[in-house]
Amino acid sequence: MKTLAEDAVREALSVVMDPEIPTCSITDLGIVHDVRISSQSIEIDLLPTFAGCPALDVIREDAGRATSEVAGDREVRVRFVYSPPWTSDRITPAGREALRSYGLTPPGQGPTVLVPLASLGSMGGDPIPCPFCGSADTELESAFGPTLCRTTHFCRECRNPFEGFKSKQAEG
């Protein structure tokens, strides 16, 4: 049986787009955690961006379909694992650009501080740049966006609302 390289499987997965962010692949979003290949099977472990993500079934099916094209006679098994947890540090530079082009501000890199919800009343903190015009004259409108992993913001410069990914939470 011909040897199948992990790179070929990852390449096949690179065309699977996140259903909620159709400009960003699951590989660029950093949710492809592990690929194991044997003569009988291909096993793929994915990390959900958050446990309650409504797109998990679609992502699993799309990843299985894309991988079956290179699997040959091997059985393809795709599962979600929760350890290690996914963090926004896993998003590739291409993924960050895809998020920005879609109108989502990717999270900053580096350590962040856990902010108690009670302190969000003032919506303080450093503004994040607008993905449309690049202005830093933005405000956090809500720490609770349309999904659990996103926030909503408003740009005072171009007057556009936009969403951002929540930053990785520092343990403290």
PyMOL commands that set and color helices and strands:
alter all, ss='L'
color gray80, all
select helices_A, chain A and resi 6-13+26-29+56-71+88-90+93-102+117-122
alter helices_A, ss='H'
color red, helices_A
select strands_A, chain A and resi 17-18+21-25+32-37+41-46+75-80+104-105+138-142+150-155+161-165
alter strands_A, ss='S'
color yellow, strands_A
deselect
rebuild
show_as cartoon
